[in-house]
Amino acid sequence: MDYHPERPLVVQSDRSVLLEVQHPHFNRARDALAAFAELEKSPEHVHTYAITPLSLWNAAAAGLDPAEVVGRLESLGKYPVPASVRHEIFEYMSRYGRLQLVRAGDQLHLFSDDPALLLQMTRHRTVGQLLQPAPRPGVAVVKEGDRGRIKQELLRLGYPVEDLGGYVEGDPLRFSLRETTASRRPFALRNYQHLAVDSFYAGGSHRGGSGVIVLPCGAGKTVVALGVMAKVQAHTLILATGVTAVRQWIAEILDKTDLDSAQVGEYTGERKEIRPVTISTYQILTYRKRKDAGFPHFELFDRHNWGLIIYDEVHLLPAEIFRKTSELQARRRLGLTGTLVREDGREGEVFSLIGPKKYDAPWKQLEQEGWIASATCVEYRLVLPGTLRLPYAVAAERDKYRIAAENPGKTELVRALLQRHAQDQVLIIGQYLAQLESIATLFSLPLITGKVATNERERLYAEFKAGRLRRLVVSRVANFAVDLPEANVAIQVSGTFGSRQEEAQRLGRILRPKDGGGHAIFYSLVTQDTREQEFARNRQIFLTEQGYRYLITHWDAHPAEPRSSPYMRPS
């Protein structure tokens, strides 16, 4: 058997891939794998990737050829790619597009050049109910309104559909991007933003118009969306994560396009404006008076002839919106996110209902080009105080996590870090309100939680942006779509059960480029030898996957400076 010890990875027969972290070709191998594999484990010496059907379908949808995937693995592997893995890569990737949705007059046809496969699908118990008798051999008619459902069902059966059914154009909206913003700054899309727009739009053809753009926070996902809107030139509905995000969208649109305020509306709990560009929240659309009641604001989707729907932070899309989105397949759909990871495991729903990944820029590449700030991630581990050891030992598993997360020893570490970063713009981020309230009170710092009125939140954010506030304590409400470019230090005192998507959002708070190219630092405070440390390992996967240097060090409250016994995860 051919053996190449100088190469960095091993491909195993279960489609897992082992990558040596200390290998000189680690970076090249990591970037090669990112296009078609998912990082699952990231200890200090060997990272484990999984080649999954969905990761291969995303690669196929992006134009990657199975021979190229196998070629990358062969060129980087110590051993030849197992024959079973080679076969599965070709098999899974070839399934994308074997079934297509195409428009024929006023009918939508399910088409395949493999009659046996199409017959198999039409006779499937669930899929068959969504089809009508075929007008000719080789096609089946999809029932009206079932375009989304049939894509979901066929994905579950392992045959992702290539949707070439086209889109309604929507009401026209003529506007242009500015060359100089309303705030009098030069403005133009960056090269990678142009690539993202073009990858999504695909020249206006049926091969474009639906899918997901993956970019880190701070890389200008909103600008990419504006570029897509300028291509589509139609009335647009934008769904965001909260009122603060809605108003930031409005500010960006008015600053960087020649649309005026009469053409841009806010549809939230506070205002109900439906205009050519309307920005709403997931919360208002999923509001209902009781569990068995309908969703009164869903009519927003249907009351207007939208040509484009934009889903901000698509990895957070609520289940109810998925159901509605399955009815909206004739509209162009753009998803924006920093990570395709969903904690509910519904990545397949994003693929089938929003669309496949259209563009993904490696975080470290954008950092090297100066588009996002360079950052170091530091995990401080603290011991659990003796008084809490017995309560921790007898607590339920969920309560164990909270006891560890609210370790009172973290307060003194926060004090030390605030002293160390006295001249920096610092965000203290956490999950538990009592913990955040205690920190805010002890250090006389302003606190933003979901209970704080929107106007007060915006005032505090503005003070922080202006540099009049250097410290801000924030709950989960600041995870999403809050633009604080001045922040260069984040101290995470507690998180959400190892959420990779949350880690991406929180790191993103400090990744906006800094004046003079300044460096950012992301601290996570973790109680060692507890459930919190176990969940922290899960969150580290995302950071390591993106190539960030990760330092683990131990904190002792008694010495003047932290006691450090680090190991380094190379970038």
C-alpha positions in Angstrom: 0.0 0.0 0.0 1.3 3.5 -0.9 2.2 5.4 2.3 3.1 9.1 2.4 4.1 10.0 6.0 4.9 13.6 4.9 1.2 14.3 4.2 -1.2 15.7 6.8 -4.4 13.6 6.8 -5.9 10.1 6.9 -9.2 9.3 5.2 -11.0 6.4 6.9 -13.7 4.1 5.6 -16.5 5.6 7.6 -15.9 8.9 5.7 -14.2 10.5 8.7 -10.9 12.4 8.0 -8.1 12.9 10.6 -6.0 16.0 10.2 -2.7 16.6 12.1 -2.8 20.0 13.7 1.0 20.4 14.0 1.7 19.5 10.4 3.3 22.2 8.2 0.5 21.8 5.6 -2.3 22.0 8.2 -3.6 25.3 6.8 -3.8 24.1 3.2 -5.5 20.9 4.2 -8.0 22.7 6.4 -9.0 25.0 3.6 -9.3 22.1 1.2 -11.6 20.2 3.5 -13.8 23.1 4.3 -15.4 22.9 0.9 -16.9 19.4 1.3 -16.5 18.2 5.0 -17.6 19.3 8.4 -15.3 19.6 11.5 -16.6 17.4 14.3 -13.8 17.3 16.9 -10.9 19.7 17.5 -8.6 18.5 20.3 -5.0 19.9 20.3 -3.3 17.3 18.1 -5.7 15.7 15.6 -8.9 17.2 14.2 -11.7 15.0 13.0 -13.8 15.9 9.9 -16.9 14.1 8.6 -17.8 13.9 4.9 -21.6 13.9 5.0 -24.2 13.7 2.2 -25.3 17.3 2.9 -21.7 18.6 2.9 -21.2 16.8 -0.5 -24.5 18.2 -1.9 -23.5 21.7 -0.9 -20.2 21.1 -2.7 -21.9 19.8 -5.8 -24.4 22.7 -5.8 -21.4 25.1 -5.7 -19.9 23.4 -8.8 -17.3 21.2 -7.2 -16.7 18.0 -9.1 -16.5 14.6 -7.2 -13.2 13.9 -9.0 -11.8 17.1 -7.6 -12.9 16.1 -4.1 -11.3 12.7 -4.3 -8.2 14.4 -5.9 -7.8 16.7 -2.9 -8.0 13.8 -0.5 -5.5 11.8 -2.5 -3.0 14.6 -2.7 -3.2 15.3 1.1 -3.7 11.7 2.4 -1.0 9.5 4.0 -2.9 6.5 2.5 -5.0 6.1 -0.6 -8.7 7.0 -0.2 -10.6 3.8 0.6 -12.5 2.5 -2.3 -15.8 2.7 -0.4 -15.3 6.4 0.3 -14.4 7.1 -3.3 -17.5 5.4 -4.4 -19.8 7.2 -1.9 -18.4 10.6 -2.9 -19.2 10.0 -6.5 -22.5 8.4 -5.6 -23.8 11.2 -3.3 -22.5 14.1 -5.4 -24.0 12.6 -8.6 -27.4 12.5 -6.9 -27.6 16.3 -6.8 -29.5 17.4 -9.9 -30.6 13.9 -11.1 -34.0 15.2 -10.3 -34.9 18.7 -11.5 -37.8 21.0 -11.1 -38.5 22.8 -14.5 -41.2 25.2 -15.7 -43.4 24.1 -18.6 -45.9 26.9 -19.4 -48.0 27.3 -16.3 -47.0 23.9 -14.9 -44.1 22.8 -12.7 -42.5 19.5 -13.8 -40.3 17.1 -11.9 -37.9 15.8 -14.5 -35.2 13.2 -14.6 -33.2 11.7 -17.5 -33.4 8.5 -15.4 -36.9 7.2 -16.0 -36.5 4.4 -13.5 -35.6 6.9 -10.7 -38.5 9.1 -11.5 -40.9 6.2 -11.5 -39.5 5.1 -8.1 -40.2 8.6 -6.7 -43.7 8.8 -8.1 -44.5 5.5 -6.4 -43.2 6.6 -3.1 -45.9 6.9 -0.5 -45.2 10.5 0.5 -43.8 11.9 -2.8 -46.5 10.4 -4.9 -49.1 12.4 -3.0 -47.5 15.6 -4.2 -47.5 14.7 -7.9 -50.1 14.6 -10.6 -50.3 12.4 -13.7 -47.4 13.0 -16.1 -48.1 14.7 -19.5 -45.4 12.6 -21.1 -42.8 10.0 -20.0 -39.9 11.2 -18.0 -41.8 14.0 -16.2 -44.3 14.4 -13.4 -46.4 17.4 -12.5 -45.9 19.0 -9.1 -49.1 20.1 -7.5 -49.5 23.9 -6.9 -48.0 25.0 -3.7 -46.0 21.8 -3.1 -42.7 23.0 -4.6 -41.1 23.3 -1.2 -42.6 20.2 0.3 -41.4 18.0 -2.6 -37.9 19.3 -2.2 -38.0 18.5 1.5 -39.2 15.0 0.9 -36.8 14.2 -1.9 -33.9 15.5 0.2 -34.9 13.1 3.0 -34.9 10.3 0.5 -31.3 11.2 -0.5 -32.0 12.9 -3.8 -31.7 16.7 -3.5 -33.5 18.5 -6.3 -32.0 21.1 -8.5 -34.7 23.7 -8.6 -34.8 25.4 -12.1 -38.5 26.4 -11.8 -37.8 30.1 -12.0 -39.3 32.9 -10.0 -42.0 35.6 -10.1 -40.3 38.9 -10.8 -42.2 40.9 -8.1 -43.2 44.5 -8.3 -40.2 46.5 -9.8 -38.1 48.8 -7.7 -35.6 50.9 -9.5 -32.7 52.1 -7.4 -28.9 52.3 -7.4 -26.1 51.7 -4.9 -24.3 54.9 -4.0 -20.6 55.6 -4.9 -20.4 57.9 -1.9 -22.6 57.0 1.1 -25.1 59.5 2.7 -22.5 59.8 5.5 -20.0 61.0 2.8 -17.7 58.0 2.7 -16.5 56.3 -0.5 -18.5 53.1 -1.1 -18.1 50.1 -3.4 -18.5 46.3 -3.0 -15.3 44.5 -2.2 -14.1 41.7 -4.5 -15.4 38.9 -2.4 -18.7 40.7 -2.0 -19.0 41.0 -5.8 -18.3 37.2 -6.0 -21.0 36.4 -3.5 -23.6 38.6 -5.3 -22.7 37.1 -8.7 -22.8 33.5 -7.3 -26.2 34.0 -5.9 -27.7 35.9 -8.8 -26.1 33.8 -11.6 -26.9 36.4 -14.2 -30.6 36.3 -13.4 -30.9 32.7 -14.6 -32.9 29.9 -13.0 -29.7 28.5 -11.7 -29.4 31.4 -9.3 -31.9 33.3 -7.1 -32.0 31.0 -4.1 -29.3 30.0 -1.6 -27.2 31.0 1.3 -24.2 33.3 1.6 -21.8 32.4 4.4 -19.6 35.2 5.7 -18.2 36.1 9.1 -19.7 38.9 11.2 -18.0 42.1 10.2 -17.4 41.0 6.6 -20.4 42.9 5.2 -23.3 40.4 4.8 -25.7 43.4 4.7 -23.7 45.0 1.8 -23.9 41.7 -0.1 -27.6 41.7 0.4 -27.8 45.3 -1.0 -25.8 44.1 -4.0 -28.3 41.3 -4.6 -31.2 43.8 -4.2 -29.6 46.0 -6.8 -29.4 43.1 -9.2 -33.0 42.0 -8.6 -34.5 45.5 -8.7 -37.8 44.4 -7.1 -39.8 44.9 -3.9 -37.9 43.1 -1.1 -38.9 41.7 2.3 -36.1 41.4 4.8 -36.4 39.3 8.0 -34.1 40.1 10.9 -33.5 38.9 14.5 -34.8 41.9 16.4 -35.9 45.6 16.3 -32.3 46.8 16.8 -31.3 44.7 13.7 -34.3 46.1 11.8 -33.2 49.6 12.4 -29.6 48.9 11.5 -30.8 47.4 8.2 -32.8 50.6 7.5 -29.8 52.8 8.3 -27.6 50.8 6.0 -30.1 50.9 3.1 -30.6 54.7 3.4 -26.8 55.2 3.7 -25.7 53.1 0.8 -28.5 53.2 -1.7 -30.5 56.1 -3.3 -33.8 54.8 -1.8 -35.5 57.3 0.4 -37.2 56.8 3.8 -40.6 56.8 2.2 -39.6 53.6 0.3 -38.2 51.7 3.3 -40.6 50.4 6.1 -40.4 48.8 9.5 -42.8 46.1 10.4 -42.3 45.3 14.1 -44.3 45.3 17.3 -43.9 49.1 17.3 -44.7 50.0 13.7 -46.6 48.3 10.9 -45.3 49.9 7.6 -45.4 47.9 4.4 -43.3 49.6 1.7 -41.3 48.6 -1.3 -38.5 47.5 1.0 -39.9 46.2 4.3 -37.8 44.9 7.2 -39.5 42.8 9.9 -38.5 40.4 12.7 -38.9 36.7 13.1 -40.5 37.4 16.5 -43.4 39.4 15.1 -44.0 36.9 12.3 -44.2 34.0 14.7 -46.3 35.8 17.2 -49.7 34.2 18.1 -52.0 34.7 21.0 -52.0 31.1 22.0 -50.5 27.8 20.9 -53.5 26.6 18.9 -54.0 30.0 17.2 -52.9 31.1 13.8 -50.0 33.5 13.0 -51.8 36.9 12.3 -48.7 38.5 10.8 -47.9 35.7 8.3 -50.1 37.7 5.9 -47.1 40.0 5.4 -45.6 37.3 3.1 -48.7 37.3 0.9 -50.0 40.9 1.0 -47.3 42.2 -1.3 -45.8 41.1 -4.5 -42.2 40.5 -3.3 -39.5 39.8 -5.8 -36.9 38.9 -3.1 -37.0 37.7 0.5 -33.9 38.0 2.6 -33.4 35.9 5.7 -30.8 37.4 8.0 -29.0 35.0 10.4 -30.7 32.1 8.5 -29.3 29.6 10.9 -31.8 30.9 13.5 -34.8 30.6 11.2 -37.8 29.5 13.4 -39.6 26.3 12.5 -42.8 28.2 11.8 -41.0 30.3 9.1 -39.7 27.1 7.5 -43.3 26.0 7.0 -44.2 29.3 5.5 -41.1 29.4 3.4 -42.1 26.1 1.7 -45.0 28.0 0.2 -42.7 30.8 -1.1 -40.6 28.9 -3.6 -41.6 31.1 -6.5 -39.9 34.1 -4.7 -36.1 34.6 -4.8 -34.7 33.7 -1.4 -31.4 34.8 0.1 -30.1 33.5 3.4 -27.3 35.2 5.2 -25.3 33.6 8.0 -21.9 33.3 9.6 -22.3 29.5 10.0 -24.5 26.8 8.4 -24.5 25.0 11.8 -28.0 24.8 13.3 -28.3 23.5 16.9 -31.6 21.8 16.0 -30.0 19.8 13.2 -32.2 21.3 10.5 -29.5 22.2 8.0 -31.3 20.1 5.4 -34.3 22.3 5.7 -32.2 25.4 4.9 -30.7 23.5 1.9 -34.1 22.5 0.5 -36.2 25.6 1.3 -33.8 28.5 1.2 -31.3 26.9 -1.2 -27.8 25.5 -1.2 -24.7 27.3 -0.1 -23.8 29.7 -2.9 -20.7 31.4 -1.4 -18.4 30.8 1.6 -15.3 32.9 2.3 -12.8 31.5 4.8 -12.6 33.7 7.9 -8.8 33.6 8.1 -8.5 34.6 4.4 -10.6 37.7 5.0 -8.5 38.5 8.1 -5.3 38.2 6.1 -6.7 40.6 3.5 -7.6 43.1 6.2 -11.4 42.9 5.8 -12.0 41.6 9.3 -9.9 42.1 12.5 -7.3 39.6 13.5 -8.3 37.8 16.7 -7.0 35.5 19.4 -9.3 33.3 21.5 -8.3 32.6 25.1 -10.1 30.1 27.4 -9.5 30.7 31.1 -10.3 27.7 33.3 -11.2 28.3 36.9 -11.8 25.8 39.8 -15.2 25.4 41.3 -15.2 26.8 44.9 -15.3 24.2 47.6 -18.7 25.5 48.9 -20.2 24.5 45.5 -18.7 21.1 45.0 -21.4 19.2 46.9 -24.3 21.1 45.4 -22.8 20.5 42.0 -22.2 16.8 42.7 -25.9 16.2 43.5 -27.5 18.5 41.0 -29.4 17.4 37.8 -27.3 17.6 34.6 -28.9 20.9 33.4 -28.4 22.4 36.9 -24.8 21.3 36.9 -24.2 23.5 33.9 -25.7 26.5 35.4 -23.8 26.1 38.7 -20.6 25.9 36.8 -21.5 28.8 34.5 -22.3 31.1 37.4 -19.1 30.2 39.3 -18.6 33.3 41.5 -14.8 33.1 41.0 -15.4 34.5 37.5 -16.1 37.9 39.0 -12.5 38.4 40.1 -11.2 37.3 36.7 -13.5 39.8 35.1 -12.0 42.4 37.4 -8.4 41.4 36.4 -9.3 41.5 32.7 -11.0 44.9 32.9 -7.8 46.2 34.5 -5.7 44.7 31.8 -7.8 46.2 29.1 -8.5 49.6 30.7 -8.0 51.4 27.4 -10.0 49.0 25.3 -13.7 48.7 24.2 -14.9 45.7 26.2 -18.1 43.7 25.9 -19.0 41.4 28.8 -21.4 38.7 27.4 -23.4 36.1 29.2 -26.4 33.8 29.4 -27.8 34.2 32.9 -29.4 37.5 33.9 -28.6 37.2 37.7 -24.9 36.7 36.9 -24.9 39.7 34.5 -26.8 41.9 36.9 -24.3 41.1 39.6 -21.3 42.0 37.4 -23.0 45.2 36.2 -23.7 46.3 39.7 -20.3 45.4 41.1 -18.4 47.3 38.4 -21.0 50.0 37.9 -21.5 49.1 34.3 -24.5 49.6 32.0 -26.5 46.4 31.2 -28.5 45.5 28.1 -31.0 42.6 28.3 -34.2 41.7 26.7 -36.0 43.7 29.4 -34.3 47.0 28.4 -36.5 49.1 26.1 -35.3 49.4 22.4 -34.7 53.1 22.6 -32.5 52.7 25.7 -30.6 49.9 24.0 -29.9 52.0 21.0 -28.8 54.9 23.2 -26.3 52.7 25.0 -25.0 51.2 21.7 -24.6 54.7 20.4 -22.6 55.7 23.5 -20.4 52.7 23.1 -19.8 53.4 19.4 -18.9 57.0 20.2 -16.3 55.8 22.8 -18.1 57.6 25.6 -18.7 54.1 27.1 -15.8 51.7 27.2 -17.6 48.8 29.0 -20.9 47.2 28.3 -22.6 44.2 29.8 -24.9 42.4 27.4 -27.1 39.3 27.3 -28.0 37.1 24.4 -29.8 40.0 22.8 -26.5 41.3 21.6 -25.6 38.0 19.9 -27.2 38.9 16.6 -26.9 41.7 14.1 -25.6 44.3 16.5 -23.0 46.5 14.8 -20.4 47.6 17.3 -17.2 48.0 15.3 -15.3 49.7 18.1 -15.4 46.6 20.3 -12.0 44.9 20.4 -12.3 42.7 23.6 -15.1 40.3 24.5 -15.4 38.5 27.8 -17.8 35.6 27.7 -18.8 34.6 31.2 -21.4 32.0 30.2 -23.0 30.6 27.1 -25.7 28.4 25.7 -24.8 24.7 26.2 -22.0 24.5 23.7 -23.7 26.4 20.9 -21.3 26.7 17.9 -23.6 29.3 16.2 -23.6 31.4 19.4 -19.8 31.3 19.5 -19.7 32.5 15.9 -22.0 35.4 16.7 -20.2 36.4 19.9 -16.8 36.4 18.2 -18.3 38.4 15.4 -19.0 41.2 17.8 -15.3 42.1 17.8 -14.3 41.3 14.2 -15.1 44.6 12.6 -11.9 46.0 11.2 -10.1 48.3 13.7 -8.6 51.7 12.9 -4.8 51.1 12.5 -5.4 47.3 12.1 -5.8 46.6 15.8 -6.1 43.1 17.2 -9.1 41.6 19.0 -9.3 39.2 21.9 -12.1 36.9 22.8 -12.0 35.5 26.3 -14.2 32.5 27.5 -14.4 31.9 31.2 -15.0 28.2 32.0 -15.2 26.2 35.2 -12.8 23.3 34.8 -13.7 19.6 35.2 -17.4 20.4 34.9 -20.2 20.2 32.4 -19.3 23.7 31.3 -15.9 22.6 30.2 -17.4 19.7 28.2 -19.7 22.1 26.4 -16.8 24.6 25.9 -15.1 21.9 23.9 -18.0 21.8 21.5 -17.9 25.5 21.0 -14.2 25.5 20.3 -14.9 23.4 17.2 -16.2 26.3 15.3 -13.4 28.7 16.2 -10.8 26.1 15.3 -12.6 25.3 12.1 -12.2 28.9 11.1 -8.5 28.8 11.8 -8.3 30.8 15.0 -5.4 30.5 17.4 -6.9 29.1 20.6 -5.0 29.4 24.0 -6.1 27.5 27.1 -4.8 28.9 30.4 -5.6 28.4 34.1 -6.7 31.2 36.5 -5.7 31.3 40.1 -7.3 34.2 42.0 -4.4 34.6 44.4 -1.4 35.5 42.3 -1.3 39.0 40.9 -1.2 37.7 37.3 -2.9 34.6 35.9 -1.0 31.3 36.1 -0.6 30.1 32.5 0.0 26.6 31.2 -1.0 27.0 27.6 -1.1 24.8 24.6 -1.5 26.5 21.2 -3.8 25.5 18.4 -2.0 26.9 15.3 -3.7 29.1 12.9 
